Amino acid sequence: MYEILIPGLVLSGFALVLSGGLLYASKKFYVYEDPRIDAIEALLPAANCGGCGLAGCRAFAEQAVKKESLDVICPVADAAAMSAVAKVLGIEASGADKNVATLMCHGTHENSKEALEYAGIEDCWAAMLVTDSVKACAFSCLGLASCVRACRFDAMKIENGIVVIDEEKCTGCGLCVPACPKTLLHMRPQTSEVVVCCFNTERGADARKVCRVACIGCMKCQKTCAHDAIHVNNFLAAIDYGKCTNCYECVDVCPTDSIQIKGKEVYVASA
């Protein structure tokens, strides 16, 4: 009997010593984690897209709790989610405008004719290894859907040779921006409705030859704007969204329809 009892007691003693050591280590090296981190992470969309500039939703939650602020906004979460996150932190929710992706081009098949027939890989970066553009305008959208594949929210599609963006589905994560080799995708506040739909920096006459809705650098928009919100540099107009009031004066005077109102695009220039 002792042959069985003694080994059992020894093993039980070892188990008690080891469990005591584990208990001590758990207390000694315990790292407190604020429960608000889990609460905030649960409120986020779990896209882990990196649109906020952090590694993922967990990292976003950790930073928000550490700083007890929302100086960085999750571009994918809606206003209700961000309000809930702010409530967990005990702060006021930010009223920042939603940013959306915007294509600075209207080089559709009608506006900028195809200059060559591309039969390679359906990828903008691959096409750029062969040619600057498949269309007459070297600055135009290639329409080979690299940005569409980068979008995780089904907010983009190719239509009539260019990218079309569904602003209601767009979360503003910005993943599509680096996917465009021509840097034609920019982010803008959704409340800013006026957009220069051109990225051609050639002289006006040359730009108009290759696209019917190209900006020709005529400066009518700059002279008309009473809010100093639009300027022409290098033969191309650009809008300061911080100053733009959506008065549409620049849209009315643009002779080529390159300045347009989102949701009311003209696509083909006036005769």
C-alpha positions, 0 to 999 in steps of 0.5 A: 500500500505504501508503494502506491501512497508515497508516490501519490503524495509526492506527486500531489506535493509537486502539483501544489508547489507548481500551482502555487508558483503559477499563482504567484507568477500570475499575480506578479506579472499580471498586466491590467487591460482596460475592459473598455478596449474590448467594449470599443473593439466590439463596436467597431466594424472589424474590417481591419482595413488600416484606414485609420492608420493603425494595424487594426480595430484592436489597435484603434481601440487600444489607442482610443482608450490610452489617449481617452480621445478620438483624435483618429476616427474609424473611417469605416464605422458609421456615426452611430458606432462612433457615438457609441465608442465616444460614450464608452470613453465618456467624451463627446462624439466628433462631428467630422464629415465622412470622407469618400473616394473621388475619381479626378477623371471623366475620361469615358469612352465618349470623352476620351477615345481609346488610342490602342487596344490593350490585351494584357492583364486586367490590371492598371499597374500591369498596363502601365508597364506597357503604356501610359494610357490606353486612351488618348489622354495620358492622364485618364483612368485606365479602367482596369479595376485595380482600385475595384479589387482593392475596395473591400466594401463593394463601393466601386465598379467600372462603367463606360471605361472609368471607375464609378464610386457608390458614395453610400457604400464608400467608407472612406478607408482609402484603400483604393487610393494607393491602388491607382498608379495614376493617383486619380483617386483622392479623398474628399468630404462627402458634403463637398459636392463640387469636384474638378474631374480632371487631372491633365496638366497639359496646356488647354488646347492640348488637353482638350484635343485628347478629352472633351471634358478636360480642364483647359486652365482658362481661370474662369472658375478662379475669377468667379469664386468669391470664396477663394476656394479654387485656383488654377496651377499648372493649367489645372484647377483645384478646389480647397474643400475647406473653403468651398461653400457649394455655391456652384458658381464655378460649375456654371462658368466652366466651358468644358464641364470639367467642374461638376457636382457629384451626383449630377455629372454631365460626362459629355461636354456641352457643344 
